[in-house]
Amino acid sequence: MMDFAPLLQPDRGQPARSITLLTPEGFGDWLARQPASTRALATAQRFVAKPDTHLVLPQDDEVTVVAGVANAAKPWALAKLAEALPEGQYRLDGAEVGANALGWLLGQYRFTRYRKGDDNGPRVLLTRDVAHRDEVIRIAAATAQVRDLVNTGASDLGPAELETEAAALARAYHAQISVTSGETLARDYPMIHAVGQAATRERAPRLIELHWGDPAHPRIAIVGKGVCFDTGGLDIKPSAGMRLMKKDMGGAAHALALAGLVMAAQLPVRLHLLIPAVENAVSAASFRPGDILRTRKGLTVENTNTDAEGRLILGDALTRAGEEKPELILDFATLTGAARVALGPDLPPLFTDDEALAADLIAAAGAEDDPVWRMPLWDGYDDMLKSDIADMVNAPDGGLAGAITAALFLRRFVPKDTAWAHLDVFAWRPSGKAGRPKGGDAYALRAAYAMLKGRYSGA
């Protein structure tokens, strides 16, 4: 994983190039105060302080940088600059780094597992806010962890590798890890087993659990969908739909990253991390449309679509989470294409019946510039889950309100007295933006972390 610490260093007065941030509205006043040579250079390069543009000015034996930003308080204001500037040390002129630090760090993120990076050397930003430095580095590292895991090909990341990732997290923070697989999984978590039973032995399904923290502290659970590759099962996806299904473990990547942030911050909680990890493969052992699936909760599910598998494995995991009687459950899942149709790739739907939790998450999302959009858990659609022969179906016919009915399915496995939120994340950026390259990405991770900090540490 990329080490961000060298890119954000304490400012002790060491030599550094100066960066001045300008909005387009403030450009005219700034230009009027500049010498003729600077005005001529700005005119020649048509620099008017548009966001994500910059001007390099000679100064004695060095250079200074003037950068255009839309809002200097946004986390991505410096991301493009961090990508474009040459190697060296920089400091902001007359301003503290603040929220800009995250964009500076992630502007230099590269996924280099399969090819050498084309980096032009580290760009180091100096900060006087040393107390905030470690936290920003941790958030950047957590975001990069999600990106790395989602970008990794399924040939290199199956259920066993997710287990390895969780084990490394447990070692780093002295947590307890347990893994349920084989006959025990088939008996105790029948939906997880059913979805993953067609995979090869080395990619066998499992439930990964991690416990951390003082048992006397408030209990919270974080659950992440870990479908390491999704063919769609016997209801097989077309090639275009299968192309990006290495990212179907994006929920697990978010859950691992969020758990790491919680433990690194030493939040006073008793944390329970759950990752049902499977591959939805095709073989003679595949579960079938029309199968009646048993569940850990005791309900029966008529399987109407083997490509609606994520909600099945989450159902068993949410049941297990509820058995510990947590006061809060968060789940992350790349669950439905319907969510993308409704809100696109950048805006993850938030589903919850808990008004206080919804308000906290939405407020944190706004403060962190990490948006979510609340969608209804509308009881009127609950009848869509009716089955003629079982307690429920996993996917209603017709495909209407697909993101809502998927969330309603999950709700049936959550204890009624437990605050619960479901985030249907895409985990993928179809086109790049400054600091957010095309490929795997974290959505609502910073919002969820800020919400947890606000609830449990007062931060």
URDA-V813168 format. One record per residue. RES is the residue in one small letter. PHI is phi in whole degrees, -180 to 180 (NA if undefined). OMEGA is omega as a letter, one per 20 degrees, with the letter a starting at -180 (999 if undefined). NEAR is the number of other C-alpha atoms within 8 Angstrom. Layout:
RES&PHI&OMEGA&NEAR / RES&PHI&OMEGA&NEAR
This chain:
m&NA&a&6 / m&-65&r&7 / d&-95&a&6 / f&-89&a&10 / a&-57&a&8 / p&-66&a&7 / l&-89&r&10 / l&-134&a&14 / q&-117&r&11 / p&-60&r&9 / d&-88&r&8 / r&-114&r&5 / g&84&a&4 / q&-70&a&5 / p&-57&r&5 / a&-162&r&8 / r&-77&a&12 / s&-90&r&11 / i&-119&r&12 / t&-107&a&10 / l&-97&r&11 / l&-130&r&11 / t&-91&r&14 / p&-56&a&13 / e&-68&a&5 / g&-93&a&8 / f&-65&a&11 / g&-61&r&8 / d&-64&r&7 / w&-64&a&8 / l&-64&a&9 / a&-64&a&7 / r&-88&a&6 / q&-91&r&8 / p&-66&a&6 / a&-59&a&6 / s&-63&r&6 / t&-68&r&10 / r&-62&r&11 / a&-66&a&8 / l&-65&r&8 / a&-62&r&11 / t&-65&a&8 / a&-62&a&7 / q&-96&r&7 / r&56&r&6 / f&-86&r&11 / v&-130&r&8 / a&67&r&13 / k&-64&r&11 / p&-54&r&11 / d&69&r&12 / t&-121&r&12 / h&-149&a&11 / l&-130&r&10 / v&-99&a&8 / l&-114&r&9 / p&-70&r&8 / q&-148&a&7 / d&55&a&5 / d&-94&a&5 / e&-127&r&7 / v&-133&r&11 / t&-120&a&11 / v&-123&r&12 / v&-116&a&12 / a&-124&r&15 / g&-87&r&15 / v&-138&r&16 / a&-79&a&9 / n&-152&a&7 / a&-69&a&9 / a&-92&a&8 / k&-85&a&9 / p&-66&a&12 / w&-100&a&12 / a&-61&a&15 / l&-101&a&14 / a&-63&a&16 / k&-65&r&14 / l&-64&r&13 / a&-64&r&13 / e&-74&a&10 / a&-96&a&6 / l&-72&r&7 / p&-75&r&7 / e&-54&r&9 / g&152&r&10 / q&-104&a&11 / y&-138&r&12 / r&-140&r&11 / l&-78&a&12 / d&-84&r&8 / g&71&a&5 / a&-150&r&5 / e&-87&a&8 / v&-63&r&10 / g&55&a&7 / a&-64&a&9 / n&-65&a&15 / a&-61&a&13 / l&-63&r&13 / g&-63&r&15 / w&-60&a&16 / l&-69&a&15 / l&-75&r&12 / g&-64&r&15 / q&-106&r&11 / y&-66&r&9 / r&-139&r&6 / f&-98&a&9 / t&-120&a&7 / r&-62&a&6 / y&-110&r&5 / r&-157&a&5 / k&-68&r&6 / g&-71&r&7 / d&-108&a&4 / d&-68&r&5 / n&-100&r&6 / g&106&a&7 / p&-70&r&9 / r&-107&a&12 / v&-103&r&12 / l&-107&r&12 / l&-94&a&12 / t&-134&r&13 / r&-90&a&9 / d&-88&a&10 / v&-65&a&8 / a&-63&a&6 / h&-86&a&7 / r&-60&a&11 / d&-62&a&9 / e&-65&r&8 / v&-63&r&10 / i&-63&r&13 / r&-64&a&9 / i&-66&r&11 / a&-62&r&12 / a&-66&r&12 / a&-65&r&12 / t&-63&r&12 / a&-65&r&13 / q&-62&r&11 / v&-60&a&15 / r&-60&a&13 / d&-61&a&11 / l&-64&a&11 / v&-70&r&17 / n&-72&a&11 / t&-68&r&10 / g&-63&a&8 / a&-62&r&9 / s&-64&a&5 / d&-111&a&7 / l&-144&r&12 / g&-118&r&14 / p&-56&a&16 / a&-66&a&10 / e&-72&r&9 / l&-64&r&11 / e&-62&r&10 / t&-61&r&8 / e&-63&r&8 / a&-67&r&12 / a&-64&r&9 / a&-63&r&8 / l&-64&r&11 / a&-62&r&12 / r&-64&a&8 / a&-64&a&7 / y&-121&r&9 / h&55&r&7 / a&-98&r&12 / q&-100&r&8 / i&-121&r&11 / s&-139&a&7 / v&-132&r&9 / t&-109&a&9 / s&-149&r&11 / g&62&a&9 / e&-63&r&6 / t&-66&r&9 / l&-63&a&14 / a&-60&a&13 / r&-79&a&7 / d&-95&a&7 / y&-135&a&13 / p&-64&r&14 / m&-74&r&15 / i&-61&r&19 / h&-62&a&12 / a&-61&a&11 / v&-65&a&16 / g&-97&a&13 / q&-71&a&11 / a&-84&a&14 / a&-74&r&13 / t&-68&a&6 / r&-59&a&5 / e&-73&r&5 / r&-117&a&11 / a&-66&a&15 / p&-70&r&16 / r&-163&r&15 / l&-111&a&14 / i&-101&r&15 / e&-128&r&11 / l&-133&r&14 / h&-118&a&11 / w&-151&r&12 / g&102&a&10 / d&-71&r&8 / p&-60&r&8 / a&-79&a&5 / h&-79&r&9 / p&-56&a&10 / r&-92&r&14 / i&-132&r&12 / a&-127&r&13 / i&-122&a&14 / v&-121&a&17 / g&-133&r&19 / k&-67&a&19 / g&-118&r&16 / v&-85&a&14 / c&-72&r&17 / f&-157&a&15 / d&-123&r&14 / t&-76&a&12 / g&96&a&14 / g&69&a&14 / l&-64&r&11 / d&-84&a&9 / i&-66&r&8 / k&-73&r&11 / p&-70&a&6 / s&-58&a&6 / a&-64&r&6 / g&-75&a&8 / m&-88&a&11 / r&-54&a&7 / l&-104&a&7 / m&-75&r&11 / k&-64&a&14 / k&-85&a&14 / d&-75&r&15 / m&-99&a&16 / g&-59&r&19 / g&-63&r&17 / a&-63&r&14 / a&-62&r&14 / h&-62&a&13 / a&-64&r&15 / l&-61&a&12 / a&-65&r&13 / l&-66&r&12 / a&-60&r&11 / g&-62&r&10 / l&-64&r&12 / v&-60&a&10 / m&-72&r&10 / a&-63&r&8 / a&-81&a&6 / q&54&r&6 / l&-62&a&10 / p&-78&r&10 / v&-135&r&12 / r&-100&a&14 / l&-93&r&13 / h&-126&r&13 / l&-100&a&14 / l&-130&r&14 / i&-131&r&14 / p&-77&a&16 / a&-115&a&16 / v&-147&r&17 / e&-120&r&17 / n&-88&a&16 / a&-100&r&13 / v&-120&r&11 / s&-162&r&7 / a&-64&a&5 / a&-93&a&7 / s&-60&r&13 / f&-71&a&12 / r&-120&r&8 / p&-59&a&10 / g&94&r&7 / d&-63&r&9 / i&-101&a&9 / l&-99&r&11 / r&-80&a&10 / t&-131&r&13 / r&-62&a&12 / k&-74&a&7 / g&102&r&6 / l&-74&r&8 / t&-112&a&11 / v&-126&r&13 / e&-82&a&15 / n&-80&a&14 / t&-95&a&11 / n&-159&a&10 / t&-72&r&14 / d&-90&r&12 / a&-105&a&10 / e&-88&a&11 / g&-62&a&10 / r&-67&r&12 / l&-68&a&12 / i&-68&r&13 / l&-68&r&14 / g&-58&r&13 / d&-66&a&16 / a&-67&r&14 / l&-67&r&12 / t&-60&r&13 / r&-62&r&9 / a&-60&a&13 / g&-66&a&11 / e&-66&r&6 / e&-84&r&7 / k&55&r&8 / p&-73&r&12 / e&-87&a&9 / l&-150&r&10 / i&-126&r&14 / l&-117&r&11 / d&-124&r&14 / f&-119&a&17 / a&-157&r&16 / t&-82&a&14 / l&-93&a&10 / t&-138&r&10 / g&-67&r&8 / a&-61&r&9 / a&-65&r&13 / r&-71&r&10 / v&-62&a&7 / a&-73&a&6 / l&-126&r&10 / g&77&a&8 / p&-78&a&10 / d&-92&a&8 / l&-124&a&11 / p&-74&r&16 / p&-68&r&13 / l&-113&r&13 / f&-118&r&12 / t&-163&r&14 / d&-93&a&9 / d&-93&a&9 / e&-65&a&7 / a&-66&r&6 / l&-66&r&11 / a&-60&a&13 / a&-63&a&8 / d&-66&a&9 / l&-68&a&11 / i&-67&r&12 / a&-64&r&8 / a&-66&r&12 / a&-62&r&15 / g&-67&a&10 / a&-65&a&7 / e&-95&a&11 / d&53&a&8 / d&-134&a&12 / p&-71&r&13 / v&-135&r&11 / w&-137&a&9 / r&-72&r&9 / m&-116&a&8 / p&-82&r&7 / l&-90&a&10 / w&-83&a&7 / d&-61&a&5 / g&-63&r&5 / y&-94&a&9 / d&-64&r&10 / d&-64&r&6 / m&-63&a&7 / l&-88&a&13 / k&-67&r&9 / s&-123&r&9 / d&-76&a&4 / i&-128&a&5 / a&-135&r&10 / d&-67&a&10 / m&-169&r&10 / v&-103&r&13 / n&-88&a&15 / a&-144&a&12 / p&-64&r&10 / d&-68&r&5 / g&99&r&4 / g&77&a&7 / l&-74&r&5 / a&53&a&7 / g&-61&r&11 / a&-69&a&12 / i&-71&a&12 / t&-66&r&14 / a&-64&r&13 / a&-66&r&11 / l&-64&r&10 / f&-59&r&12 / l&-61&a&12 / r&-58&a&7 / r&-67&a&7 / f&-107&a&11 / v&-107&r&11 / p&-57&a&8 / k&-65&a&4 / d&-95&a&4 / t&-110&r&12 / a&-66&a&11 / w&-144&r&13 / a&-133&r&14 / h&-117&r&12 / l&-116&a&13 / d&-92&a&14 / v&-90&r&15 / f&-86&r&12 / a&66&a&13 / w&-146&r&12 / r&-109&a&14 / p&-66&r&7 / s&-140&a&7 / g&-80&r&9 / k&-133&r&7 / a&-58&a&11 / g&79&a&14 / r&-136&a&10 / p&-69&r&9 / k&-57&r&10 / g&128&a&12 / g&-59&r&14 / d&-157&r&13 / a&-95&r&11 / y&-127&r&13 / a&66&r&13 / l&-67&a&12 / r&-67&r&11 / a&-64&a&15 / a&-64&r&12 / y&-65&r&11 / a&-62&r&10 / m&-62&r&11 / l&-65&r&9 / k&-62&a&11 / g&-63&a&9 / r&-77&a&7 / y&-114&r&9 / s&-132&a&9 / g&75&a&6 / a&-82&999&4
